[in-house]
């Protein structure tokens, strides 16, 4: 069992929660990014630097993740690919994507992308708050308790 993190856009506070959880639960944690990432010294925490390019980190996560693992990502298309492999995807705001929920999220993401492509200002994502951090920590703890 490994926790894979789509680390290029993962909030620092979420990485810190993951670092503590990996140590506490003794679970391998791998941050995947197209840049070098600093990680705390730990036998459970590592980073994997992939070449720069569109979706290179995503492709590496899809290639390596297996059932029993967890992927942390805010990227809905990546979450859909991971869930199709039988691997749950946890959003940094605490939403655990499954086969039952990812289809709707992907449809909404694609719809909003079409609106933006046609010039409609859809605004950006909501700000990241303490309640998001708490929701993520709770969801991660629930997932770890099931292993």
Secondary structure, 3 states (H helix, E strand, C coil): CEEEEECCCCCHHHHHHHHHHHHHHCCEEEEEECCCCCCCCCCCEEEEECCCCCCHHHHHHHHHCCCCCEEECCCHHHHHHHHHCCCEEECCCCCEECCCCHHHHHHHHHHHHHHHHCCCCCCCCCCCCHHHHHHHHHHHHHHHHHC
